Amino acid sequence: MADDDVPDDLVQLKRSFWAADKQCAELADRPDSTDPEVQAAMNAELSAARAERSRITTGLYAHPWWATQANRYQADQRVNAAARALDSA
């Protein structure tokens, strides 16, 4: 792997983050329920989705590849481009 190549596992983490973030947004946008038990279940589901998104975020930004990059912004742009390329393939 060349120094410029984005690791596959990092690209997959980015894609997982996007999916988890989308799920959190969808769950948060649901209308509230008037049934307290249903509302509690909805809140628990949203909380679990947010915890998963947080776990993915930790793995994403703790990846050792970042330490090899001189410019974090440009490196992040390369990760995003590699992840989008998989989505459009």
Order of alpha helices (4+ residues) and beta strands (2+ residues): alpha-alpha-alpha
